[in-house]
Amino acid sequence: MTSNALVTTQPSTARTAEVQRNTAETRVQVRVNLDGSGQARLNSGIGFLDHMLDQIARHGLIDLDVECAGDLHIDGHHTVEDIGITIGQAFAQAVGDKKGIRRYGHAYVPLDEALSRVVIDFSGRPGLHMDVKFTAGSIGQLDTQLVYEFFQGFVNHAGVTLHIDNLKGFNAHHQCETIFKAFARALRFALEHDPRMAGVIPSTKGAL
């Protein structure tokens, strides 16, 4: 995948960022406010993906705008992956030097019969470990294989270590929704300011 242009603005002290990613396959624009109230404006072209991105905003208390024009006449792969990449880039900008954040976050979220666990570390080291066996190949217009591609794009560009486990569930919609809700809650906790660590980078190395 070749990027034709990457235009960004620097994050402010309010932990906001805007990233535009333009390639031959997609044109993506993302705005984030990590200290938001859970507002979202979403237009990925894939309805169920918008529903999942809304979970990130709502349960993470993150304001999130995503606009994407992708080559959906081929399939959803480039759109889902590039949105994950661009959101990851925006998070990396918005979080800044990570002084004073909790750094680690985890959450268990149920939805009826489904239960998922997500653990995240804003370590600066990208790594995705995902154990999810979806019971269906697609949910609406979203190919369930692309959930991995979304999170892989995110971790590679946000610089986080992310563990995702769907512990139980037989309804694919429920499986996926618990994953995204747990991801949102883990993000929320990891990104919160820890008053006991004000102005301190949460690492013995002194850098993340």
C-alpha positions in Angstrom: 0.0 0.0 0.0 1.5 3.3 -1.1 0.6 6.5 0.6 0.4 9.5 -1.7 0.1 12.1 1.0 0.0 12.4 4.8 -1.1 15.7 6.2 -1.2 16.2 10.0 -1.7 18.8 12.6 0.1 18.8 15.9 -1.9 17.8 19.0 -2.8 20.5 21.5 -2.5 20.4 25.3 -6.1 19.2 25.2 -4.9 16.0 23.7 -6.5 16.4 20.3 -5.2 15.5 16.9 -6.3 15.4 13.2 -4.8 13.1 10.6 -5.5 12.7 6.9 -4.3 9.6 5.1 -4.6 9.6 1.3 -3.7 6.6 -0.8 -4.7 5.1 -4.2 -7.1 2.9 -2.2 -8.6 5.2 0.5 -8.9 8.7 1.6 -9.3 8.9 5.4 -9.7 11.8 7.8 -9.7 11.3 11.5 -10.1 13.7 14.4 -9.8 12.7 18.0 -10.1 14.3 21.4 -8.9 12.0 24.1 -10.6 14.2 26.8 -14.0 14.3 25.1 -17.5 13.3 26.1 -18.1 10.3 23.7 -19.3 12.3 20.7 -18.8 10.6 17.3 -19.3 11.5 13.6 -18.7 8.4 11.5 -18.9 7.7 7.8 -16.7 4.7 7.0 -19.0 3.3 4.3 -19.5 0.1 6.3 -22.4 0.4 8.7 -21.4 -2.2 11.2 -17.9 -0.7 11.4 -19.4 2.7 12.2 -21.4 1.0 15.0 -18.2 -0.4 16.4 -16.3 2.9 16.2 -19.2 4.5 18.0 -18.6 2.1 20.9 -15.0 3.3 21.1 -16.2 6.9 21.4 -19.1 6.3 23.7 -17.5 3.9 26.2 -14.0 5.5 26.0 -15.3 9.0 26.4 -13.3 9.9 23.3 -14.6 12.3 20.7 -14.0 10.6 17.4 -14.7 11.8 13.8 -14.0 9.4 10.9 -14.6 10.1 7.3 -13.5 7.6 4.7 -13.9 7.2 0.9 -12.6 3.7 0.2 -12.5 1.2 -2.6 -15.5 -0.7 -1.3 -16.3 -1.9 -4.8 -13.4 -4.3 -4.3 -14.1 -5.2 -0.6 -13.7 -3.7 2.8 -10.1 -4.6 3.5 -8.4 -1.4 2.6 -11.1 0.7 4.2 -11.0 -1.1 7.6 -7.2 -1.4 7.7 -6.6 2.2 6.8 -9.1 3.5 9.3 -7.3 1.5 12.0 -4.0 3.0 10.8 -5.2 6.5 10.8 -6.9 6.3 14.2 -3.7 4.9 15.5 -1.7 7.8 14.1 -4.1 10.2 15.6 -3.9 8.6 19.1 -0.1 8.6 18.9 -0.1 12.4 18.3 -2.8 13.2 20.8 -1.4 11.3 23.7 1.9 13.2 23.4 4.8 12.3 25.7 2.5 10.2 28.0 3.4 12.1 31.1 0.9 11.5 33.9 -1.2 8.8 32.2 -2.0 5.5 33.8 -0.4 3.7 30.8 -2.1 0.4 31.4 -5.8 -0.4 31.0 -8.0 -3.5 31.0 -11.6 -4.3 30.9 -14.0 -7.2 30.8 -17.3 -6.5 29.0 -20.3 -8.9 28.6 -23.2 -8.8 26.2 -25.7 -11.5 26.9 -23.8 -14.8 26.3 -20.6 -13.1 25.0 -17.7 -12.0 27.2 -14.4 -10.3 26.1 -11.3 -9.1 27.8 -9.0 -6.4 26.5 -5.7 -5.3 28.0 -3.7 -2.4 26.6 -0.2 -0.9 27.4 0.8 2.5 25.9 4.3 1.1 25.8 5.6 2.6 22.6 6.1 -1.0 21.4 3.5 -2.2 18.9 2.2 -5.7 19.4 -1.2 -7.4 18.9 -2.2 -10.7 20.5 -5.8 -11.6 19.5 -7.6 -14.8 20.3 -11.1 -14.5 18.8 -13.0 -17.3 17.0 -15.9 -15.5 15.3 -18.9 -17.8 14.8 -19.8 -16.0 11.5 -17.8 -14.8 8.5 -19.5 -11.5 8.3 -21.6 -9.1 10.4 -23.6 -6.9 8.1 -21.1 -5.7 5.6 -18.1 -6.2 7.8 -15.9 -9.3 7.1 -15.0 -10.6 10.6 -11.4 -11.3 9.4 -11.0 -7.5 9.1 -11.4 -6.9 12.8 -7.9 -8.2 13.2 -6.7 -5.9 10.4 -8.3 -2.9 12.2 -6.5 -3.6 15.4 -3.2 -4.5 13.7 -3.3 -1.1 11.9 -4.1 0.6 15.2 -1.4 -0.9 17.3 1.3 -0.5 14.6 0.7 3.2 14.5 -0.4 4.0 18.0 2.6 2.2 19.4 0.7 0.1 21.9 0.7 -3.5 23.1 -2.9 -4.9 22.9 -4.3 -8.3 24.0 -7.8 -9.2 22.9 -9.6 -12.3 24.0 -13.1 -13.3 23.4 -13.7 -15.7 26.3 -17.1 -16.9 25.3 -20.0 -16.2 22.9 -21.9 -17.8 20.0 -23.5 -14.7 18.4 -20.9 -12.9 16.2 -22.5 -9.5 16.7 -22.2 -9.9 20.4 -18.6 -11.2 20.2 -17.5 -8.2 18.2 -19.4 -5.6 20.2 -17.9 -6.9 23.5 -14.4 -6.6 22.0 -14.9 -3.0 20.9 -16.6 -2.0 24.2 -13.8 -3.6 26.2 -11.2 -1.9 24.0 -12.9 1.4 24.7 -13.0 0.9 28.5 -9.4 -0.2 28.5 -8.4 2.9 26.5 -10.3 5.1 28.9 -8.5 3.8 31.9 -5.0 3.7 30.3 -5.3 7.3 29.1 -6.7 8.8 32.3 -4.4 11.2 34.2 -3.1 9.7 37.4 -2.9 12.5 40.0 -0.1 10.6 41.8 2.0 10.6 38.6 1.4 14.2 37.5 4.2 15.2 35.1 5.9 11.8 35.3 6.4 9.3 32.5 5.1 6.0 33.7 8.3 4.0 33.0 11.6 3.3 34.8 13.3 4.1 31.5 12.0 7.7 31.7 10.6 7.5 28.1 7.9 5.6 26.3 
